[in-house]
Amino acid sequence: IVYCRSSSDESADKQQSSIPQQIKACMEYAEKAGIQIAKKPDNFEFEDKDDIFKEDTNEEWDKEIYQKYRDYFIIKERKSAKVPKNRDKWKIIVDRIKKWKIRGVLSYSPDRTARNMIDGWEILNLVWDWYVKLEYTSFQFENNSSGRMLLWFWFVFSTMYSDKLGEDST
């Protein structure tokens, strides 16, 4: 599957167009790397008619990206990952990984999958136990001791970055 996340759905958010950009980067990466992305099942619970309407009435470039890849198992989540266990779609993904229903996740960057150490540790644990294979378009990851350590550092630095932004704002 492909997992794309932005921190918010607010129109003032500077990450507003990051999801279509992530989709495009992930799908291009999958094609070059020979990764087959699953097709979206008929009962795709990760989006509804309102989501599709928003995508179809979005800016022209974004609309083309959404429509081009509409049939693929792409999960788009617009929620901050600073707070652990706070993303509903991500919780469903983790549950399906644990039940062996999802075997691979392609994402733009590790900070899209985890921005706090609790979520980071959970996904790292699933990788360590070979429940899931992770791929990132902007981070080379291998499931070995060095790769897991580097991924953990990425999660730690992402947590530190988010925490520091919060401190500076207050």
Salt bridges, closest charged atoms under 4 A:
ASP9 OD2 - LYS54 NZ 3.70
ASP9 OD1 - ARG78 NE 3.61
GLU28 OE2 - LYS24 NZ 3.18
GLU45 OE2 - ARG96 NH2 1.97
GLU47 OE2 - LYS40 NZ 2.39
GLU47 OE1 - LYS76 NZ 3.11
GLU55 OE1 - ARG70 NH2 3.23
GLU55 OE2 - LYS76 NZ 2.81
ASP56 OD1 - ARG70 NH2 2.88
ASP88 OD1 - LYS91 NZ 3.72
ASP95 OD2 - LYS99 NZ 3.23
ASP111 OD1 - ARG112 NE 3.19
ASP111 OD2 - ARG115 NH1 2.64
ASP119 OD2 - ARG87 NH2 3.20
GLU122 OE1 - LYS85 NZ 3.04
GLU122 OE2 - LYS98 NZ 3.19
GLU135 OE2 - LYS133 NZ 3.08
ASP168 OD1 - LYS164 NZ 2.87
